[in-house]
């Protein structure tokens, strides 16, 4: 059972605007600025190792004369799978702009594997790049996460908030999900997926392309276990493959 003095994922919001050059001063947590009715709000997000480190960060915010708005600690409604307990420690962290090159490199590996289903070729430099990836550090409805195992890079997850007809967001979606091969089949993918689901309450939509049968099997199993079978699978005219939907 988790205790308050174990590493945990936090979101800390305060009034005012700080740019990404302050990330080092805040222990390399992801730093994002949003605006609410003309007022700027800065949000720090990432893994904080213990309560002492948390109080140190809060003291730095106070020393800058900033008004603290909220401190949210990740609360998982699902225990970690037993097969991974006591073996490796994994972390899911919101990738700061400084970590963008790491995610770009992992994206290259992911898209290379994906050529089995897409048949795409690399660019002129021999790389596979995602044209949408830079938007994850610009658009507030996109969330880039990195996964580590025992401090080493192990994968990534890209999450989007979806909207219909330009209205308020109505669901979250797994845009991309990648775990390095050496970490697969030991429960890590399930742990990461469940933690991402826990982080964003509400409606979820997960899509797989028709050719990617392993991904379809993975997400059907993961979502069925997470929801205890309370999900539905649909087909859409604008997507060539199955779609799972559920409420968190």
matplotlib code that plots the C-alpha trace (Angstrom):
import matplotlib.pyplot as plt

x = [0.0, 1.3, 2.2, 2.5, 6.3, 6.6, 7.2, 3.9, 2.7, 1.6, 0.0, 0.7, -1.0, -0.3, -1.3, 1.1, 3.2, 6.6, 8.3, 10.1, 13.5, 12.3, 12.0, 15.4, 14.6, 11.6, 13.4, 12.7, 9.0, 6.9, 5.8, 2.7, 0.9, -2.8, -5.2, -8.6, -10.7, -7.6, -5.7, -2.5, -2.1, 1.2, 1.0, 3.9, 3.5, 5.6, 6.9, 7.9, 10.0, 8.7, 6.9, 10.2, 10.7, 7.1, 7.4, 10.6, 8.8, 6.0, 8.5, 10.1, 6.7, 6.0, 9.5, 8.6, 5.5, 3.2, -0.3, -0.8, -4.0, -4.0, -1.9, -3.2, -1.7, -2.3, -4.7, -5.0, -8.2, -6.5, -3.6, -0.5, -0.6, 0.9, 3.5, 5.3, 5.3, 8.7, 10.6, 11.0, 10.0, 8.3, 7.3, 5.0, 5.9, 4.6, 7.4, 8.7, 10.0, 13.5, 12.6, 11.1, 14.3, 13.9, 10.3, 11.3, 13.9, 11.4, 8.9, 11.3, 11.6, 7.8, 7.1, 9.8, 7.9, 4.7, 5.9, 4.8, 1.3, 1.6, 4.4, 5.7, 9.3, 11.7, 12.5, 15.5, 17.7, 16.5, 14.2, 10.5, 8.9, 5.3, 4.2, 1.8, 4.3, 5.5, 1.9, 2.1, 4.1, 1.9, -1.7, -3.2, -5.4, -2.5, -0.4, 3.0, 4.0, 7.3, 7.7, 10.8, 11.7, 14.4, 15.3, 15.7, 13.5, 11.0, 8.3, 5.8, 2.1, 0.4, -3.1, -5.5, -8.7, -11.3, -14.1, -17.0, -17.9, -15.5, -17.3, -15.9, -13.8, -16.0, -13.5, -9.9, -8.0, -4.8, -3.2, 0.0, 1.2, 4.7, 6.6, 10.1, 10.2, 12.4, 9.7, 6.7, 4.8, 5.5, 2.5, 4.1, 1.8, -1.2, 0.1, 0.9, -2.5, -4.4, -2.5, -3.3, -7.0, -7.0, -5.5, -8.3, -11.8, -14.7, -15.3, -12.4, -12.0, -9.3, -8.7, -6.6, -6.0, -7.5, -4.1, -2.7, -4.2, -1.8, -2.9, -6.5, -6.0, -4.0, -6.5, -9.5, -7.9, -6.6, -9.9, -12.0, -9.9, -9.9, -13.7, -14.6, -16.1, -18.1, -17.1, -18.4, -16.6, -17.9, -17.0, -16.9, -17.1, -14.1, -11.8, -10.6, -10.5, -12.2, -12.9, -13.4, -15.3, -15.9, -16.5, -13.9]
y = [0.0, 3.5, 5.9, 9.6, 9.4, 7.4, 9.0, 10.2, 12.2, 15.8, 18.8, 22.1, 25.2, 28.9, 32.3, 34.1, 33.2, 31.5, 30.4, 27.0, 28.4, 28.0, 24.2, 23.6, 25.5, 23.3, 20.0, 19.6, 19.2, 20.0, 23.6, 24.8, 28.1, 28.4, 31.3, 31.5, 34.6, 36.6, 35.4, 33.3, 30.1, 28.1, 24.4, 22.2, 18.4, 15.4, 12.9, 14.2, 11.7, 12.4, 14.9, 16.7, 17.5, 18.6, 21.0, 22.3, 23.1, 24.8, 26.9, 28.1, 29.1, 31.1, 32.7, 34.0, 35.7, 33.5, 32.5, 28.8, 27.6, 23.8, 20.8, 17.5, 14.1, 11.2, 8.8, 5.4, 3.4, 0.3, -1.6, -2.5, -5.9, -8.4, -9.7, -6.4, -5.7, -5.7, -6.0, -2.8, 0.8, 2.6, 6.3, 8.2, 11.8, 14.7, 15.5, 19.0, 20.9, 20.0, 16.3, 16.8, 15.3, 12.1, 11.6, 12.4, 9.6, 7.1, 8.2, 7.2, 3.7, 3.5, 4.6, 2.2, -0.7, 0.6, 0.3, -3.4, -2.1, 1.2, 0.5, 4.0, 5.0, 7.1, 10.7, 11.9, 11.6, 8.1, 9.1, 8.5, 11.6, 12.4, 15.8, 16.2, 15.7, 19.3, 20.3, 18.5, 21.4, 24.1, 23.0, 22.7, 19.8, 17.5, 15.7, 14.0, 11.4, 9.6, 6.2, 5.2, 1.9, 2.1, 5.5, 4.4, 5.4, 2.7, 4.3, 7.1, 7.9, 10.7, 11.7, 14.1, 15.7, 15.4, 17.8, 17.7, 20.6, 22.9, 22.6, 21.8, 18.6, 15.5, 12.7, 11.7, 9.5, 7.5, 9.1, 6.9, 4.3, 2.8, 0.5, -0.8, -4.5, -5.4, -4.2, -5.8, -8.8, -8.1, -6.0, -2.6, -1.7, -2.4, -0.4, 2.6, 2.5, 2.2, 5.1, 7.3, 6.3, 7.2, 10.6, 11.8, 11.1, 11.0, 9.4, 7.6, 6.6, 4.2, 3.5, 0.9, 0.6, -2.5, -4.0, -3.9, -7.0, -7.2, -3.7, -4.6, -7.6, -5.6, -2.8, -5.1, -7.0, -3.9, -2.0, -5.0, -5.6, -1.9, -1.5, -5.0, -5.5, -2.3, -0.9, -1.0, -1.5, 0.4, 1.3, 4.7, 5.9, 8.2, 5.5, 2.2, -0.1, -0.9, 1.8, 1.1, 3.6, 3.7, 6.0, 6.5]
z = [0.0, -0.9, 1.8, 1.8, 1.9, -1.3, -4.7, -6.2, -9.2, -8.2, -9.9, -8.2, -9.5, -8.6, -9.9, -12.2, -15.2, -15.2, -18.4, -19.0, -17.9, -14.3, -14.7, -13.3, -10.2, -9.7, -9.9, -13.6, -13.2, -16.2, -16.3, -18.2, -18.3, -18.9, -18.8, -17.1, -17.7, -18.4, -15.4, -15.9, -14.0, -13.9, -13.3, -12.2, -12.8, -12.3, -9.7, -6.3, -4.3, -0.8, 1.5, 2.2, -1.4, -1.8, 1.1, -0.4, -3.7, -1.9, 0.0, -3.3, -4.6, -1.4, -1.6, -5.1, -3.7, -5.8, -4.6, -4.3, -5.9, -5.5, -4.8, -6.3, -5.5, -7.9, -6.4, -8.1, -7.7, -8.8, -7.1, -9.0, -10.6, -8.2, -10.7, -10.7, -7.0, -5.3, -8.7, -10.6, -9.8, -12.7, -13.0, -15.2, -15.6, -17.7, -20.1, -19.8, -22.9, -21.8, -22.2, -25.7, -27.4, -25.4, -26.5, -30.1, -30.0, -28.5, -31.1, -33.8, -32.3, -32.0, -35.6, -36.9, -35.2, -36.6, -40.2, -39.9, -40.1, -42.1, -44.6, -44.1, -45.1, -43.0, -43.9, -45.8, -42.7, -42.0, -39.1, -38.4, -37.0, -35.9, -37.3, -34.3, -31.6, -31.2, -30.5, -27.1, -25.7, -27.2, -27.1, -23.6, -24.5, -25.2, -22.5, -23.2, -20.7, -20.4, -18.6, -16.7, -15.0, -12.3, -13.7, -17.3, -20.2, -20.9, -23.1, -23.5, -23.6, -25.5, -24.3, -25.9, -24.8, -27.6, -28.4, -30.8, -33.1, -31.4, -28.1, -24.6, -24.4, -24.1, -23.7, -23.4, -25.8, -26.0, -29.0, -28.9, -26.4, -26.5, -24.1, -25.1, -25.9, -22.9, -20.5, -22.2, -20.9, -17.3, -16.4, -17.0, -19.9, -17.7, -14.8, -17.0, -18.8, -15.6, -14.1, -17.1, -16.9, -13.2, -13.9, -16.2, -14.9, -17.3, -20.7, -22.5, -26.2, -27.3, -31.0, -32.9, -36.6, -38.2, -39.1, -35.6, -34.1, -31.1, -30.0, -30.3, -28.1, -25.6, -25.2, -25.0, -22.2, -20.3, -20.6, -19.7, -16.6, -15.7, -16.1, -15.0, -18.5, -18.4, -21.8, -25.3, -28.6, -31.6, -35.2, -36.7, -40.3, -39.8, -38.3, -39.9, -36.8, -33.5, -30.9, -27.2, -25.0, -21.3, -18.3, -15.7]

ax = plt.figure().add_subplot(projection="3d")
ax.plot(x, y, z, "-o")
ax.set_aspect("equal")
plt.show()
